[in-house]
Amino acid sequence: MRLRDGDAVVTVHGFIFYIFGYQHPEGGYDAFLKYVPEAYADRIDLEWLPVRWRRRGITLLRPRMLYSPENYKRLIDSLKRSFPEYVRYSSTLSRHLIYVPEDLIAEVYTPSRELHRLRRRGPRDELEAKALKLIGLLSEASGVSEGFFGIHGSIALGMHHEGSDIDVAVYGAENFRRVQRCLLKLEEDGLLELHRRSEVEGRRLNRGVFEGVPFVVNAVRRFSEIDWRPRIYRPLGVVEGEGRVAESPESVFRPAIYRVEEFNPLEGGVEGDVVELASMIGEHRGLLKAGEGFRVRGVLEEVRCGDERWLRVVIGSALEGEYLKPIID
């Protein structure tokens, strides 16, 4: 199987994981845990959302928060204790990661295929009907074929309920940018409303409300946009610094990749030029534009790919106090 960022898998234990990123170890996938069968909840040391999801007669819970360093450690410790098959140790990164072995995957849900299935059978409720209507509207307004769209989340898994949102995937960087531009035009025409409740939302402009239902639109790499060459990552320590974005064509994906210049460390030693930012945090996708300044605290990493070597700063590695902020001139 070749799974991509955002594809969902259901394991033999009934856990639902979402694949993270595009580079994975042989025999499995790095992922994050999204839903846990209620029967196993007391074995996972996390706080749960009060909402219950139902899927094929099984009640599922969702962690209230996964991405704080403390919660990530608690989750890793819980899995190591009760379900060690879902944890792997990365010797290059010197830490444990959430991992789904291929032989434990019972079902796979990819956004493109689930949208195709939904179109083929037709909507069964109002939320599914609005999801199809929104995607049709985005396709028509942007000129991006509906074949480059997909549906994520609880709708794709067939377990949505009142209060669920519409989670749209767009395959390809240029396709996503065309859709993003059309969102502003659709808002001007009064067909939807975009959220600007925070600086991040105001910069990304990929969340909003359509006919009373919250929605989000995110990008997924097409297979032709994935560099399959193996990489070796070596953490070098914590670094804090300022720099400027040189290019951001890969920033719409997860991990969000920014090419950077003029990086000046404020904390931590750096021998060589930092030329890349890589954020594992979804909110950092499309956050910065070319030419903008930023301030960051993260892990300095050396990356080796064949004969190439470069330095990058990584955000989202469960480091206490990490951040990425634009500098407004």
Secondary structure as the mmCIF struct_conf table of DSSP 4:
data_model
#
loop_
_struct_conf.conf_type_id
_struct_conf.id
_struct_conf.beg_label_comp_id
_struct_conf.beg_label_asym_id
_struct_conf.beg_label_seq_id
_struct_conf.end_label_comp_id
_struct_conf.end_label_asym_id
_struct_conf.end_label_seq_id
TURN_TY1_P TURN_TY1_P1 ASP A 5 GLY A 6
STRN STRN1 ALA A 8 THR A 11
TURN_TY1_P TURN_TY1_P2 VAL A 12 HIS A 13
BEND BEND1 GLY A 14 GLY A 14
STRN STRN2 ILE A 16 ILE A 19
BEND BEND2 GLY A 21 TYR A 22
TURN_TY1_P TURN_TY1_P3 GLU A 26 GLY A 27
STRN STRN3 GLY A 28 PRO A 37
HELX_RH_3T_P HELX_RH_3T_P1 GLU A 38 ARG A 43
BEND BEND3 ILE A 44 ILE A 44
BEND BEND4 LEU A 46 LEU A 46
STRN STRN4 TRP A 48 TRP A 48
BEND BEND5 PRO A 50 PRO A 50
STRN STRN5 TRP A 53 ARG A 55
TURN_TY1_P TURN_TY1_P4 ARG A 56 GLY A 57
STRN STRN6 ILE A 58 LEU A 61
STRN STRN7 PRO A 63 PRO A 63
BEND BEND6 ARG A 64 ARG A 64
BEND BEND7 SER A 68 SER A 68
HELX_RH_AL_P HELX_RH_AL_P1 PRO A 69 SER A 82
HELX_RH_3T_P HELX_RH_3T_P2 PRO A 84 TYR A 86
STRN STRN8 VAL A 87 SER A 90
TURN_TY1_P TURN_TY1_P5 SER A 91 SER A 94
STRN STRN9 ARG A 95 PRO A 101
HELX_RH_3T_P HELX_RH_3T_P3 GLU A 102 LEU A 104
STRN STRN10 ILE A 105 TYR A 109
HELX_RH_AL_P HELX_RH_AL_P2 PRO A 111 ARG A 121
BEND BEND8 ARG A 124 ASP A 125
HELX_RH_AL_P HELX_RH_AL_P3 GLU A 126 SER A 142
TURN_TY1_P TURN_TY1_P6 GLY A 143 GLY A 143
HELX_RH_3T_P HELX_RH_3T_P4 GLU A 146 PHE A 148
STRN STRN11 PHE A 149 ILE A 151
HELX_RH_AL_P HELX_RH_AL_P4 GLY A 153 LEU A 157
TURN_TY1_P TURN_TY1_P7 GLY A 158 GLY A 158
TURN_TY1_P TURN_TY1_P8 GLU A 162 GLY A 163
STRN STRN12 ILE A 166 TYR A 171
BEND BEND9 GLY A 172 GLY A 172
HELX_RH_AL_P HELX_RH_AL_P5 ALA A 173 GLU A 188
TURN_TY1_P TURN_TY1_P9 ASP A 189 GLY A 190
BEND BEND10 LEU A 191 LEU A 191
STRN STRN13 GLU A 193 LEU A 194
BEND BEND11 ARG A 197 SER A 198
HELX_RH_AL_P HELX_RH_AL_P6 GLU A 199 ARG A 204
STRN STRN14 ARG A 207 PHE A 210
TURN_TY1_P TURN_TY1_P10 GLU A 211 GLY A 212
STRN STRN15 VAL A 213 VAL A 220
HELX_RH_3T_P HELX_RH_3T_P5 PHE A 223 GLU A 225
STRN STRN16 ILE A 232 GLU A 247
TURN_TY1_P TURN_TY1_P11 PRO A 249 VAL A 252
BEND BEND12 PHE A 253 PRO A 255
STRN STRN17 ALA A 256 GLU A 267
BEND BEND13 GLY A 268 GLY A 268
BEND BEND14 GLY A 272 GLY A 272
STRN STRN18 VAL A 274 SER A 279
HELX_RH_3T_P HELX_RH_3T_P6 GLY A 282 HIS A 284
TURN_TY1_P TURN_TY1_P12 ARG A 285 GLY A 286
TURN_TY1_P TURN_TY1_P13 ALA A 290 GLY A 291
STRN STRN19 GLY A 293 CYS A 305
TURN_TY1_P TURN_TY1_P14 GLY A 306 ASP A 307
STRN STRN20 GLU A 308 ILE A 315
BEND BEND15 SER A 317 ALA A 318
TURN_TY1_P TURN_TY1_P15 GLU A 320 GLY A 321
STRN STRN21 TYR A 323 ILE A 327
#
